[in-house]
Amino acid sequence: MAARLKVSNSSARRALLAQCGFDELKLDHHADDAAKLRKLSRLVQLEPAMLSQHAGAVVSMFEDPEEHVRAQALCVMCRLDPATLAPRAPPTAAVVAFLDSSDVIMRLAALKVLEKLEPAAVAQHVDALVARFEDSDTNVRIMTMVVLVKLDQATLAPHADALVAMLGDSSAHLRAEVLQAMSKLEPATLAQHADAVVARLNDSDEVCICMRFT
């Protein structure tokens, strides 16, 4: 009963927000931080289709001098689809900065937004992504690989050693993502790490390997 009530309340909130006029949810750069945060907290509850109408204003909040406002804007951006975000993409460096947050939720939010951005923009920050291989949170490491898989072989090749090292990670999901990323590398580069990849044929979690060395 409690679970149903929660869903019902959530649906009611969304319905109520849907009835709000555009101006009621409009973000004002000159408002105080509390007002900005209230608007952003309401926007994050909108359905993606309605939220898209406010996409430009949400992204513009990334220019706010207050980190907690930018953080809330980042959480809202997670709900935007790539097609909506692409024409008004936030400064990639500002998103990447949240990878160093002490809050795992913010690190994951940053990675989710990076996954939606153009690979060419993300590729410039590959070093910051590879640094997340050392993250204590498994989900952050996995999401980092999900983002890296979108990058081209020229960007990934200099980090081949780091990718191979991640084949020893405890997460089977992550190991599978690593193998997918490595499948983009040139055969000559892969050949240098043949033993490490072949060893995954005996993976205890039966990670599927679909690579061929020539």
C-alpha positions as a Markdown table, in Angstrom:
| # | Residue | x | y | z |
|---|---|---|---|---|
| 1 | Met | 0.0 | 0.0 | 0.0 |
| 2 | Ala | 2.8 | 2.4 | 0.9 |
| 3 | Ala | 4.6 | 1.7 | -2.4 |
| 4 | Arg | 1.4 | 2.5 | -4.3 |
| 5 | Leu | 0.8 | 5.7 | -2.4 |
| 6 | Lys | 4.3 | 6.8 | -3.2 |
| 7 | Val | 3.8 | 6.3 | -6.9 |
| 8 | Ser | 0.5 | 8.0 | -6.7 |
| 9 | Asn | 2.0 | 11.0 | -4.9 |
| 10 | Ser | 4.8 | 11.1 | -7.5 |
| 11 | Ser | 2.3 | 11.1 | -10.3 |
| 12 | Ala | 0.3 | 13.8 | -8.6 |
| 13 | Arg | 3.3 | 16.0 | -8.3 |
| 14 | Arg | 4.2 | 15.5 | -12.0 |
| 15 | Ala | 0.6 | 16.3 | -13.0 |
| 16 | Leu | 0.6 | 19.4 | -10.9 |
| 17 | Leu | 3.9 | 20.6 | -12.3 |
| 18 | Ala | 2.7 | 20.0 | -15.8 |
| 19 | Gln | -0.1 | 22.5 | -15.1 |
| 20 | Cys | 2.5 | 25.2 | -14.1 |
| 21 | Gly | 2.9 | 27.9 | -16.6 |
| 22 | Phe | 6.3 | 28.3 | -18.4 |
| 23 | Asp | 7.0 | 31.5 | -16.5 |
| 24 | Glu | 6.4 | 29.8 | -13.2 |
| 25 | Leu | 9.3 | 27.4 | -13.9 |
| 26 | Lys | 11.5 | 29.9 | -15.7 |
| 27 | Leu | 15.0 | 30.2 | -14.3 |
| 28 | Asp | 16.2 | 33.6 | -13.4 |
| 29 | His | 20.0 | 34.2 | -13.3 |
| 30 | His | 19.4 | 37.2 | -11.1 |
| 31 | Ala | 17.4 | 35.3 | -8.5 |
| 32 | Asp | 19.0 | 34.2 | -5.2 |
| 33 | Asp | 20.5 | 30.8 | -4.9 |
| 34 | Ala | 17.5 | 29.4 | -2.9 |
| 35 | Ala | 15.1 | 30.5 | -5.7 |
| 36 | Lys | 17.3 | 28.9 | -8.4 |
| 37 | Leu | 17.5 | 25.6 | -6.4 |
| 38 | Arg | 13.7 | 25.6 | -5.9 |
| 39 | Lys | 13.1 | 26.0 | -9.6 |
| 40 | Leu | 15.7 | 23.3 | -10.5 |
| 41 | Ser | 14.2 | 20.9 | -8.0 |
| 42 | Arg | 10.8 | 21.4 | -9.7 |
| 43 | Leu | 12.2 | 21.0 | -13.2 |
| 44 | Val | 13.9 | 17.7 | -12.4 |
| 45 | Gln | 10.4 | 16.2 | -11.7 |
| 46 | Leu | 9.1 | 17.1 | -15.1 |
| 47 | Glu | 8.7 | 14.5 | -17.8 |
| 48 | Pro | 11.5 | 14.7 | -20.4 |
| 49 | Ala | 9.3 | 16.1 | -23.1 |
| 50 | Met | 8.2 | 19.0 | -21.0 |
| 51 | Leu | 11.6 | 19.5 | -19.5 |
| 52 | Ser | 13.1 | 19.9 | -22.9 |
| 53 | Gln | 11.3 | 23.3 | -23.2 |
| 54 | His | 13.6 | 24.5 | -20.4 |
| 55 | Ala | 16.8 | 22.8 | -21.6 |
| 56 | Gly | 18.6 | 26.0 | -22.7 |
| 57 | Ala | 17.9 | 27.7 | -19.3 |
| 58 | Val | 19.0 | 24.6 | -17.4 |
| 59 | Val | 22.3 | 24.4 | -19.3 |
| 60 | Ser | 22.9 | 28.1 | -18.8 |
| 61 | Met | 22.8 | 27.5 | -15.0 |
| 62 | Phe | 26.2 | 25.8 | -15.5 |
| 63 | Glu | 27.6 | 29.4 | -15.7 |
| 64 | Asp | 26.4 | 30.1 | -12.2 |
| 65 | Pro | 29.2 | 30.9 | -9.8 |
| 66 | Glu | 27.7 | 28.7 | -7.0 |
| 67 | Glu | 28.7 | 25.0 | -7.2 |
| 68 | His | 25.6 | 23.8 | -5.6 |
| 69 | Val | 23.5 | 25.5 | -8.3 |
| 70 | Arg | 25.6 | 23.9 | -11.0 |
| 71 | Ala | 25.3 | 20.6 | -9.3 |
| 72 | Gln | 21.5 | 20.7 | -9.2 |
| 73 | Ala | 21.6 | 21.8 | -12.9 |
| 74 | Leu | 23.7 | 18.8 | -13.7 |
| 75 | Cys | 21.1 | 16.5 | -12.1 |
| 76 | Val | 18.4 | 18.0 | -14.2 |
| 77 | Met | 20.5 | 17.6 | -17.3 |
| 78 | Cys | 20.7 | 13.9 | -16.7 |
| 79 | Arg | 17.0 | 13.7 | -17.6 |
| 80 | Leu | 17.5 | 15.4 | -21.0 |
| 81 | Asp | 17.9 | 13.1 | -24.0 |
| 82 | Pro | 21.1 | 13.5 | -26.2 |
| 83 | Ala | 19.2 | 15.1 | -29.1 |
| 84 | Thr | 17.8 | 17.8 | -26.8 |
| 85 | Leu | 21.2 | 18.4 | -25.1 |
| 86 | Ala | 23.4 | 18.4 | -28.2 |
| 87 | Pro | 22.4 | 21.8 | -29.7 |
| 88 | Arg | 23.0 | 23.5 | -26.3 |
| 89 | Ala | 25.6 | 21.2 | -24.7 |
| 90 | Pro | 27.1 | 22.5 | -21.4 |
| 91 | Pro | 30.9 | 23.3 | -21.2 |
| 92 | Thr | 32.4 | 19.9 | -21.1 |
| 93 | Ala | 35.2 | 21.0 | -18.7 |
| 94 | Ala | 32.5 | 22.1 | -16.3 |
| 95 | Val | 30.9 | 18.7 | -16.3 |
| 96 | Val | 34.2 | 16.9 | -16.0 |
| 97 | Ala | 35.0 | 19.0 | -12.9 |
| 98 | Phe | 32.3 | 17.0 | -11.1 |
| 99 | Leu | 34.2 | 13.8 | -11.6 |
| 100 | Asp | 36.3 | 14.9 | -8.6 |
| 101 | Ser | 33.3 | 15.4 | -6.4 |
| 102 | Ser | 33.4 | 13.7 | -3.0 |
| 103 | Asp | 29.7 | 12.8 | -3.7 |
| 104 | Val | 29.4 | 9.6 | -5.7 |
| 105 | Ile | 25.9 | 10.7 | -6.9 |
| 106 | Met | 27.5 | 13.8 | -8.5 |
| 107 | Arg | 30.3 | 11.7 | -10.1 |
| 108 | Leu | 27.7 | 9.4 | -11.6 |
| 109 | Ala | 25.6 | 12.4 | -12.8 |
| 110 | Ala | 28.6 | 13.9 | -14.5 |
| 111 | Leu | 29.3 | 10.6 | -16.3 |
| 112 | Lys | 25.7 | 10.3 | -17.4 |
| 113 | Val | 25.8 | 13.7 | -19.0 |
| 114 | Leu | 29.2 | 13.0 | -20.6 |
| 115 | Glu | 27.7 | 9.9 | -22.2 |
| 116 | Lys | 25.2 | 12.1 | -23.9 |
| 117 | Leu | 27.7 | 14.6 | -25.3 |
| 118 | Glu | 29.5 | 14.4 | -28.6 |
| 119 | Pro | 32.5 | 12.0 | -28.4 |
| 120 | Ala | 34.8 | 14.7 | -29.9 |
| 121 | Ala | 34.1 | 17.0 | -27.0 |
| 122 | Val | 34.5 | 14.2 | -24.4 |
| 123 | Ala | 37.8 | 12.9 | -26.0 |
| 124 | Gln | 39.6 | 16.1 | -24.9 |
| 125 | His | 39.1 | 14.9 | -21.3 |
| 126 | Val | 40.1 | 11.3 | -21.7 |
| 127 | Asp | 42.8 | 11.6 | -19.0 |
| 128 | Ala | 40.2 | 12.7 | -16.4 |
| 129 | Leu | 38.0 | 9.7 | -17.3 |
| 130 | Val | 40.9 | 7.2 | -17.1 |
| 131 | Ala | 41.7 | 8.6 | -13.7 |
| 132 | Arg | 38.2 | 7.3 | -12.6 |
| 133 | Phe | 39.5 | 3.7 | -13.0 |
| 134 | Glu | 40.8 | 4.2 | -9.5 |
| 135 | Asp | 37.4 | 5.2 | -8.1 |
| 136 | Ser | 36.3 | 3.3 | -5.1 |
| 137 | Asp | 32.7 | 3.0 | -6.4 |
| 138 | Thr | 32.1 | 0.2 | -8.8 |
| 139 | Asn | 29.2 | 2.0 | -10.6 |
| 140 | Val | 31.5 | 4.9 | -11.3 |
| 141 | Arg | 34.1 | 2.7 | -12.8 |
| 142 | Ile | 31.5 | 0.9 | -14.9 |
| 143 | Met | 29.9 | 4.2 | -16.1 |
| 144 | Thr | 33.4 | 5.5 | -16.9 |
| 145 | Met | 33.9 | 2.6 | -19.3 |
| 146 | Val | 30.4 | 3.2 | -20.8 |
| 147 | Val | 31.6 | 6.7 | -21.7 |
| 148 | Leu | 35.0 | 5.6 | -23.0 |
| 149 | Val | 33.5 | 3.0 | -25.3 |
| 150 | Lys | 32.1 | 5.8 | -27.4 |
| 151 | Leu | 35.5 | 7.2 | -28.1 |
| 152 | Asp | 37.5 | 6.4 | -31.2 |
| 153 | Gln | 40.6 | 4.2 | -31.3 |
| 154 | Ala | 43.0 | 7.1 | -31.7 |
| 155 | Thr | 41.8 | 8.5 | -28.4 |
| 156 | Leu | 41.8 | 5.1 | -26.6 |
| 157 | Ala | 45.1 | 3.7 | -27.9 |
| 158 | Pro | 47.5 | 5.7 | -25.6 |
| 159 | His | 45.5 | 4.2 | -22.7 |
| 160 | Ala | 45.7 | 0.6 | -23.8 |
| 161 | Asp | 47.8 | -0.4 | -20.7 |
| 162 | Ala | 45.2 | 1.2 | -18.4 |
| 163 | Leu | 42.4 | -0.6 | -20.1 |
| 164 | Val | 44.2 | -4.0 | -19.9 |
| 165 | Ala | 44.7 | -3.4 | -16.1 |
| 166 | Met | 41.0 | -3.0 | -15.7 |
| 167 | Leu | 40.5 | -6.6 | -17.0 |
| 168 | Gly | 41.3 | -7.5 | -13.5 |
| 169 | Asp | 38.5 | -5.6 | -12.0 |
| 170 | Ser | 36.0 | -7.5 | -9.8 |
| 171 | Ser | 33.0 | -6.3 | -11.8 |
| 172 | Ala | 32.1 | -8.6 | -14.8 |
| 173 | His | 30.0 | -5.8 | -16.3 |
| 174 | Leu | 33.1 | -3.5 | -16.3 |
| 175 | Arg | 35.3 | -6.2 | -17.7 |
| 176 | Ala | 32.9 | -6.7 | -20.6 |
| 177 | Glu | 32.9 | -2.9 | -21.2 |
| 178 | Val | 36.7 | -2.9 | -21.2 |
| 179 | Leu | 36.8 | -5.7 | -23.8 |
| 180 | Gln | 34.3 | -3.7 | -26.0 |
| 181 | Ala | 36.6 | -0.6 | -25.8 |
| 182 | Met | 39.6 | -2.7 | -26.6 |
| 183 | Ser | 37.9 | -4.2 | -29.7 |
| 184 | Lys | 38.3 | -0.7 | -31.2 |
| 185 | Leu | 42.1 | -0.8 | -31.0 |
| 186 | Glu | 44.3 | -1.5 | -34.0 |
| 187 | Pro | 45.4 | -5.2 | -34.3 |
| 188 | Ala | 49.0 | -4.3 | -33.7 |
| 189 | Thr | 48.1 | -2.6 | -30.4 |
| 190 | Leu | 45.8 | -5.5 | -29.3 |
| 191 | Ala | 48.6 | -8.0 | -30.1 |
| 192 | Gln | 50.8 | -6.5 | -27.4 |
| 193 | His | 48.1 | -7.5 | -24.9 |
| 194 | Ala | 47.0 | -10.8 | -26.4 |
| 195 | Asp | 47.8 | -12.8 | -23.3 |
| 196 | Ala | 45.7 | -10.6 | -21.0 |
| 197 | Val | 42.7 | -10.8 | -23.4 |
| 198 | Val | 43.0 | -14.5 | -24.0 |
| 199 | Ala | 43.1 | -15.1 | -20.3 |
| 200 | Arg | 39.5 | -13.7 | -20.2 |
| 201 | Leu | 38.4 | -16.9 | -22.0 |
| 202 | Asn | 38.6 | -18.5 | -18.5 |
| 203 | Asp | 36.7 | -15.6 | -16.9 |
| 204 | Ser | 34.7 | -17.0 | -14.0 |
| 205 | Asp | 31.7 | -14.8 | -15.0 |
| 206 | Glu | 31.8 | -16.0 | -18.6 |
| 207 | Val | 32.5 | -12.6 | -20.1 |
| 208 | Cys | 31.9 | -12.9 | -23.8 |
| 209 | Ile | 35.0 | -12.1 | -26.0 |
| 210 | Cys | 34.4 | -11.2 | -29.6 |
| 211 | Met | 37.8 | -10.1 | -30.8 |
| 212 | Arg | 40.2 | -11.5 | -33.4 |
| 213 | Phe | 43.9 | -10.9 | -33.7 |
| 214 | Thr | 45.4 | -10.6 | -37.2 |
